[in-house]
Amino acid sequence: MAYLFTHFIGEQPQGEQIYFSLSKDGLHWKDLHDGKPVICSEVGECGLRDPFLIRKADGSGFVIIATDLCIANGRGWDAAVKTGSKNLAVMESKDLIHWSKPVLVEVSVPEAGCTWAPEAIYDRQQDNYLVFWASMVQLDGDKEPKQRIYAARTKDFHEFTKAQVYLEKDNHVIDSTMVYDDGVYYRFSKDETTKNIKTDTAPDLNKESFTDRPVPNLEAIYGVEGPEIYYLEDQKKWCLIIDRFASHKGYLPLVCDSLKTMDFKPLDESEFDMGKTMKRHGSVVVITDEEYDRMAVACFSAISCSLWRRSDT
């Protein structure tokens, strides 16, 4: 068992594209393709931020969905929030090596100012995927636009149901991630006003089913975003990584023995290594040893240059 980290590296030339890193333990990472992007976008905003990789439920391959946004192109954050893309960027692969070119799929409501940090989770009850993201929208009764989490459903990542509000708080909320464990869905989201991570839980994926779950030691960490949660098989622990964007320190892993307690403890800097590049909001998936070996060979052999869409071609 091993781990694949799909991410971008920041607002810089070629930084808002998709990068891969591998790990054997989920805590020590090695950048692939000599730290160069492995998938680049030439459509829409020409950027791929916040990539989320999911293994298809039927085992037929993998899908990456990403934010269609490139701040380095110069339009700035105000335009990104108010007049940004209503699309997701979608890429597919059967083997994690050969990827389709990014395709844009419009999912947001017409009033949306942006479509940020998309993620997906397989719904066992409905046999489809719930795809969710953050959009800035001014609804009836709002004095000003507000960031909410919207969601739609899909079976193939090509056709989606109409977007609906999925998560709304008193404050702006973005960057939601979810995981299922022992009959419970756990959701971690960034409070965009206070800049910390809040948690809620539910027995199913219906939006009305979620109830707040205070986690004081997690909420006490400010200036963070991009939460991602995965299981460390060797340690039998859950790992939550949070991006310390405010201090420019990169991702910090926190571990706990059980999501029932969520007694997350941050690791010391000596206990993890995020690799040479500064990793920004992405996703971590478990892969097999065979997939790990195949990706490592593809990315570090001479033939690897012909397998990836490179940024300098």
Residue pairs with C-beta under 8 A, 6 or more apart in sequence:
1 233
1 234
1 286
1 287
1 288
1 289
2 22
2 23
2 24
2 286
2 287
2 288
2 289
2 291
2 292
3 22
3 23
3 24
3 25
3 26
3 230
3 284
3 285
3 286
3 287
4 20
4 21
4 22
4 23
4 53
4 96
4 284
4 285
4 287
4 291
4 292
4 295
5 20
5 21
5 22
5 23
5 29
5 279
5 282
5 283
5 284
6 18
6 19
6 20
6 51
6 52
6 53
6 64
6 282
6 283
6 284
6 285
7 18
7 19
7 21
7 51
7 279
7 280
7 281
7 282
7 283
8 15
8 16
8 17
8 18
8 19
8 48
8 49
8 50
8 51
8 280
8 281
8 282
9 15
9 19
9 277
9 278
9 279
9 280
10 16
10 278
10 280
11 71
11 72
12 72
13 72
14 36
14 37
14 40
14 311
15 72
15 280
16 47
16 48
16 49
16 69
16 70
16 71
16 72
17 37
17 39
17 40
17 41
17 47
17 48
17 311
18 37
18 38
18 39
18 40
18 48
18 51
18 64
18 66
18 91
19 31
19 32
19 33
19 35
19 36
19 37
19 38
19 277
19 279
19 282
20 31
20 32
20 33
20 38
20 295
20 299
21 29
21 30
21 31
21 32
21 275
21 277
21 279
22 29
22 30
22 32
22 292
22 295
22 296
23 29
23 30
24 292
25 232
25 234
25 235
26 230
26 232
26 239
26 284
27 232
27 239
27 253
27 267
27 271
27 272
27 273
28 272
28 273
29 273
29 274
29 275
29 279
30 275
31 275
31 276
31 277
32 38
32 295
32 296
32 299
32 300
33 299
33 304
33 308
34 300
35 276
35 277
36 308
36 310
36 311
37 310
37 311
38 99
38 299
38 308
38 309
39 48
39 64
39 91
39 99
39 102
39 308
39 309
40 48
40 309
40 310
40 311
41 47
41 48
41 68
41 70
41 89
41 102
42 101
42 102
43 68
43 89
43 101
43 102
43 103
43 104
44 68
44 85
44 87
44 89
44 102
44 104
45 68
45 69
45 70
45 73
45 84
45 85
46 70
46 73
47 67
47 68
47 69
47 70
47 71
47 72
47 73
48 66
48 67
48 68
48 89
48 102
49 66
49 67
49 69
49 70
49 116
49 117
49 280
49 281
50 66
50 67
50 116
50 117
50 118
50 175
50 226
50 281
50 282
51 64
51 65
51 66
51 282
51 283
52 64
52 65
52 66
52 117
52 118
52 119
52 120
52 282
52 283
53 62
53 63
53 64
53 283
53 285
54 62
54 63
54 64
54 65
54 120
54 121
54 122
54 129
54 283
54 285
55 61
55 62
55 285
56 62
56 63
57 122
57 127
57 129
60 94
61 92
61 93
61 94
61 95
62 92
62 93
62 94
62 96
63 90
63 91
63 92
63 120
63 157
64 90
64 91
64 92
64 93
64 99
65 88
65 89
65 90
65 118
65 119
65 120
65 131
65 157
66 88
66 89
66 91
66 102
66 118
67 85
67 88
67 89
67 115
67 116
67 117
67 118
67 133
68 84
68 85
68 87
68 88
68 89
68 104
68 115
69 80
69 84
69 85
69 114
69 116
71 77
71 80
80 114
81 113
81 114
81 136
82 113
82 114
82 136
82 145
83 113
84 113
84 114
84 115
84 116
85 104
85 114
85 115
86 106
86 107
86 108
86 109
86 110
86 112
86 115
87 104
87 105
87 106
87 107
87 108
87 115
88 104
88 105
88 107
88 115
88 118
88 131
88 133
89 102
89 103
89 104
90 102
90 103
90 104
90 105
90 157
90 158
91 99
91 100
91 101
91 102
91 103
92 99
92 100
92 157
93 99
93 100
95 294
96 287
96 291
96 294
96 295
97 294
97 295
97 298
97 307
98 307
99 309
101 309
105 157
105 158
105 160
107 115
107 118
107 131
107 133
107 150
107 152
107 160
107 163
108 114
108 115
108 133
108 135
108 150
108 163
109 135
109 137
109 150
109 163
111 137
111 138
111 139
112 135
112 136
112 137
112 150
112 163
113 135
113 136
113 137
113 145
114 134
114 135
114 136
115 133
115 134
115 135
116 133
116 134
116 135
116 174
116 175
117 133
117 134
117 174
117 175
117 176
117 226
117 281
118 131
118 132
118 133
119 131
119 132
119 133
119 176
119 177
119 178
119 283
120 129
120 130
120 131
120 132
120 157
121 129
121 130
121 178
121 179
121 180
121 185
121 205
122 128
122 129
123 129
123 130
123 153
123 205
124 180
125 204
125 205
126 153
126 205
127 155
128 153
128 154
128 155
129 153
129 154
129 155
129 157
130 151
130 152
130 153
130 205
131 151
131 152
131 153
131 154
131 157
131 160
132 149
132 150
132 151
132 166
132 167
132 176
133 149
133 150
133 151
134 147
134 148
134 149
134 150
134 173
134 174
134 175
134 176
135 147
135 148
135 150
135 163
136 145
136 146
136 147
137 145
137 146
137 148
137 150
138 144
138 145
138 146
139 146
146 168
146 172
147 172
147 173
147 174
147 192
148 165
148 166
148 167
148 168
148 173
149 165
149 166
149 167
149 168
149 173
149 174
149 176
149 189
150 163
150 164
150 165
150 166
151 163
151 164
151 166
151 207
152 160
152 161
152 162
152 163
152 164
153 160
153 161
154 160
154 161
164 207
165 207
166 207
167 173
167 176
167 187
167 189
167 207
167 210
169 189
169 191
169 198
171 191
171 192
171 193
171 194
172 191
172 192
172 193
173 189
173 190
173 191
173 192
173 198
174 189
174 190
174 192
174 225
175 189
175 190
175 192
175 225
175 226
175 227
175 281
176 187
176 188
176 189
176 190
177 187
177 188
177 189
177 227
177 228
177 229
177 283
178 185
178 186
178 187
178 188
179 185
179 186
179 229
179 230
179 259
180 186
181 238
181 259
182 259
182 260
183 203
184 201
184 202
184 203
184 259
185 201
185 202
185 203
185 204
185 205
185 210
186 199
186 201
186 213
186 229
186 259
186 262
187 199
187 200
187 201
187 202
187 210
188 197
188 198
188 199
188 227
188 229
188 240
189 197
189 198
189 199
189 200
189 227
190 196
190 197
190 198
190 224
190 225
190 226
190 227
191 197
191 198
194 222
195 222
195 223
195 224
195 225
195 246
196 218
196 219
196 220
196 221
196 222
196 223
196 224
197 218
197 219
197 221
197 224
197 227
197 242
198 212
198 219
199 212
199 213
199 214
199 215
199 218
199 262
200 210
200 211
200 212
200 213
201 210
201 211
201 213
202 209
202 210
202 211
203 209
213 262
215 262
215 264
217 263
217 264
217 265
218 240
218 254
218 262
218 264
221 242
221 252
221 266
222 246
223 244
223 245
223 246
223 247
224 242
224 243
224 244
224 245
224 246
224 252
225 242
225 243
225 245
225 281
226 241
226 242
226 243
226 245
226 251
226 280
226 281
226 282
227 240
227 241
227 242
228 240
228 241
228 282
228 283
228 284
229 238
229 239
229 240
229 241
230 238
230 239
230 284
230 285
230 286
231 237
231 238
231 239
231 286
232 238
232 239
232 255
233 286
235 255
236 257
237 255
237 256
237 257
238 255
238 256
238 257
238 258
238 259
239 253
239 254
239 255
240 253
240 254
240 255
240 256
240 264
241 251
241 252
241 253
241 254
241 284
242 251
242 252
242 254
243 250
243 251
243 252
243 279
243 280
243 281
244 250
244 251
244 252
245 280
248 278
250 274
250 278
250 279
251 274
251 279
252 266
252 267
253 266
253 267
253 271
253 272
254 264
254 265
254 266
254 267
255 264
255 265
255 267
256 262
256 263
256 264
256 265
257 263
287 295
298 304
298 307
